[in-house]
Amino acid sequence: MDTHIKIKHTLMDESTVLQMLPGYDLGPISSCRFLTRGLNDSYLITTARKRYIYRIYRHGWREKEAIQFELDALRHLQSRSFAASFPIGKRDGTYLTEIRAPEGLRFGVLFAYAEGERPEINPENASLIGESLGKLHQVTDDFSSTDERGFSLDLKHLVDEPATLVLPVIRKLLGKEVEGAIREIMENLKTELNNKHLETGFCHGDFHNHNLHINKSKIEVFDFDCCGIGYRAYDVAVTWWNLLTNYGHKEEACWEAFLNGYLSRRTLSKEDLDSLPLFITARRFWLLGTMLENDDVWGTNWINKQALELFALQVKTDWIREI
């Protein structure tokens, strides 16, 4: 009996990617190298003069119109001389390539390569990173797109949708009592944020040093895959979350430097500032939900009691700090 093979995700060979590039004015291509696999697949394209990133979006992760929204935002940033990895158009004026993969329709886009390296976390760089996000928000205050993103960086996307995946796993691994405590924190979080008048606008959605390069003291931003219209304070709080989670011993000095850098470019209201700790918790819900939803990226071996206990501890610690 023949087995019917069902494909979740294909990893394309570099020779296949090269077949997608003749429509661009790149000149002779020196090499194409698979770079990283994540929610999307990225390839490093090298020519005699420049380097580029070719991203192949995962099937079912972003619809065509959602990608068009992202590209509209990047072209807007490019028109305002904001330092970001912008999309490269083909000779026919289009940006997307449709790819008929075994699992279904995927899309490929060529991006400029952000030169430099990941910024080391220190107060000087944190200030530059804050200035970069402040400028990003500043120059996108008037951004709009005729394409629908498909989601907003609101409480539905950041908390409610992830909770449908997070809470059942917590109940299964940690029990009803812990699930109830996390649910109570979640509801209190939503109430607190809903009672505030918070600024909304275009956001990067995943703004931290893993999506930045620094070159000659200049920050360049890439990977706008999580961008959308939403709470600006959430965009700011993602950097604080990153400092707390990955750079705890540097968090206090670097957070102060980052926030001062941001505020040198634009202001935040008191309510927005007060909401920042709450959005750290929202970030934790979003990230865990995203990882659970995309187990073909991260696998399932990490979904265990120890990982969920750490999440519960972090959320409870957040809430103690917030109150």
N, C-alpha and C positions, 0 to 999 in steps of 0.2 A: 504494500500500500504506500503510495507516494505521500510524503508530508507536505502540507501547504505551508510555505514559509511566509510569515508576516513580518514586515520590516518596521522597526521603530525609528531607526536613524541610520543613515548611511554616511560614511566618511569617504569623501571623494579623493581620488588620487590626484596628485599634482598635475599629471598630464591632462586630466579632464579639465582642471581649472585653467590651464593654459589655452585650451580651446575656446574659453569664454572671453579672452582678452583682445582678439584682433580688432574689435570695434572701437578700441581706444587708441589715441595718439600717444603711445608710450615709447615708440622706438623699439629697438631690439631688446628683448628680455633676457637678462643674464641667468636668472634663477627664479623658481617658484618653490617655496618651502612651507609645508604645513607648520603652523605656529602654535595654535592652541585650540582645544575643543572645550566648549562651554555651552551656554544656552544657544550660541551660534558657533560656527567654525570659522577660523581665521587663517589666512595664508599670507606669507610675506613675499611680495613681488619685488624683485630687484632689477633695475635697469642700469645702464652706464651712468645715468645722471641722478636718478632718484630711487627712493623706495616707496612702496605702497602697501596697503592692507586690502586684501580681497576678502570680504565677509560673505559667507553663505548662511542665510537665516534658516533656522530650524523650521521644519514643516509644522504648521499649526501653532507656532509661537507668536508670530506677528503676521497679520494679514497685509495684503498689498497696500491698502489705504493707510494702515498704521505706519508702514515703512515710509510711505510718501510724506506723512506728517513729520517724521524724524528728519527726512532729507530737506523738507521745507525749512525746518528750524535751523539746520546746519547752514543752509544757504543764506538765511537771514543773518546768522552770526558772522558768516564770511563777509557779507556786505557791510557789516559794522566793524570789520577789522579785528574781530575777536579771535584769539589764538585757539583754534580747535582743528581736529582732524576732519576736514570737510570732504564731501563726496566729489568724485571725479566723473564728469559727464562723458558719454560716448560721442563719436562724431555725429551721430544722428540727433543729438540733443537729449537723449534719454539717459536715465541713471540705473534702472533696474534691468536685470537679466532674469528671465523666467527659466527655471531649471526643472525638468521633468524627472525627479528622483524616484526611485522605487517606492518610497513611502508616500509620495505625493508631491504637490507643487512646492518648490522652494524658490528663493530669490537671492541673487548675488548682486553686491554693490562694491565698487572700488572706492577706497578712501585714501586720502593723503596720509603719509606716515608721520606720526608725531615724533620728531627727532628728540634726542636726549635720553634720559633715564628716569626711572621712578624716583620722585623726590624723597630724600631722607627726611624723616620726621624730626624737626628741630624748630625752635621758635621763629627763626628767620624764614625758613621755608613755609611754615604754617601761616605766617603773615601774608606771604605771596599767594598762597592757596586761597586764603580768605579774600584777598583783593580780587582774585580771578573769579570766584563765585559771585562776589558783589557786582563786578562788571557784567557777568553773564546775566544776572537778574536785571541789571540796569538797561542793557541794550535789547532785552527781549520784552520790555514792558509793553511795546507796541506790536509784538509778534502775533500773527494769526495765520491760520491755514484753512484752506477749503477742504482738506482731507481730515477725516475723523481718526483720532488716535485709537479709539475703542475702549479707553479707560482713562480715568483721571487719578491723580495722586491724592485721593480723598480717603475718608475713613472706611468706605466700602472696600476700596482696593487694598489699603494698607492693613486693615484690621479684620473687617467682617469676612471677606473672602478667604484670607489665610486661616481664620479661626475655624472654618468648616473642616479643615484638614488637621490643624494643630490640636484642637480640643479632643477629638476622638483618640488620637495617639497618646495624649497625656493620660486620658482615662484608662486606656488599655495598659499602659506601662507603669503609671504612677498611682492610679486609683481615683475614685470619685471625689475624694476629699481635696486632693491637689487640683483636679480639674475644676472643682467648684471655686477654689481660691483664685485660680488663674482667670476663670470666667468673671469673677467679681472685679478683679483688677481691670480686665478688659472693658467691662461696662462702665466702671468709674472713669477710666481713661477717655472713653468716648464722650461721656457726659461733660467732663472737664473741658475737652476740646470744642465740643459743640456749643458751649457757653461763652466761648471767646470769639471776638471778631478778628479773624486772621486774614492776612494778605494771601491772595492767590495769584498765580501767574505761571509762566513757563519755568519748568524745573529740569535739571539734569536727571535727577532721580537716583543717582548712585555716585555722588560726588565725594571721592576720597582718593588717597594717593595712588591706589592701584589702577586708577583710570586717568592718571596724569603723568606727564613727563616734564622734566625741567631741563632747559638748555640755555646756558649763559644767563642764569637767573630769571629766565622767562618760563612761565607755566603754560603748557599746552594741554588741552583737554581732549579726551577721546571717549569712545564707547557711550553713545547717547541712547543705547537700546532701551533703557528704562525711563526715558524722558517723557514728559507730559505736562499738562496743566494741572496745577495742584498747589498745596500749601508751600509757600516759600520757606517757612520755618522748618518744615520737614527736610528740605534740601540742605539747609544749614546744619540741622541736627545730625544728618548722616555722618558728617565729618567728626562730630563729637562722639557719636557711637563708635566710629573707627578708632578714635584715640583711646576711649575707655576699654574697648575690646582687645586691641592689638598693641597699644603703646601706653599701658597703664602708668608706668613710672614717669612718662613725659606728658601725661594728659593735662595736668593743671596749667603748666606754662605754655604748652602748645595750643590749648584751647583758647586761652586768653589772647595769644598772639593772632590766632586765626580769626577770632571774633572782632578784634580791633582792626585787622586787615579788611574784613568784610564791611565793617561800619565806616571805614575810610572812604568807601565807594557809595554806600547807600545806607539809609536808616532802617531800623526795625522798630515797630511800636512796642510798648511795654507788654502788651498781650502776646505779641509774637515772641518776644524774649522769654516771657514766662512759660510759653508752651514748649520750649526747646527740650527740657527733660522728658516731657510726655511723648515727644516724637521719637526719642531714643527707644522707648518701649514699643511704639508703633513699628519702628524699624525692625525690632527683634521678631515681632509677629510676621511681618512681611517676608523677611529672609527665611525663617523656618518654613513658612507656608510655601514659598517658592521652591525650596529644596525638596520638600515632600511631594510637591506637584510634579517635579521633574526628576524622578528617580532614575531615568535613563541617562542623566548627566552625572549625578552624585552617587548613584547606587542606593542600596538599602542597608548596608552593613552598619552604617553610622546611626541608624534609627534604633537606639537602645536606651535602656534605663538611665545610664550615665549621662548621655547627651541631653535627654529630656529633663533630668534633674538639674543640670547646669542651666538650661533655659529657664526653668521655674525659679531657680535661685536668682538669676539675673533680673528677671521681671519683678520678683518680690523686692530685691535690693533697689531697683529703679524706683519702685513705688514708695519705699521708705524714704529715699532721698527726695522724692517729689513732694511728699506731704510734710 
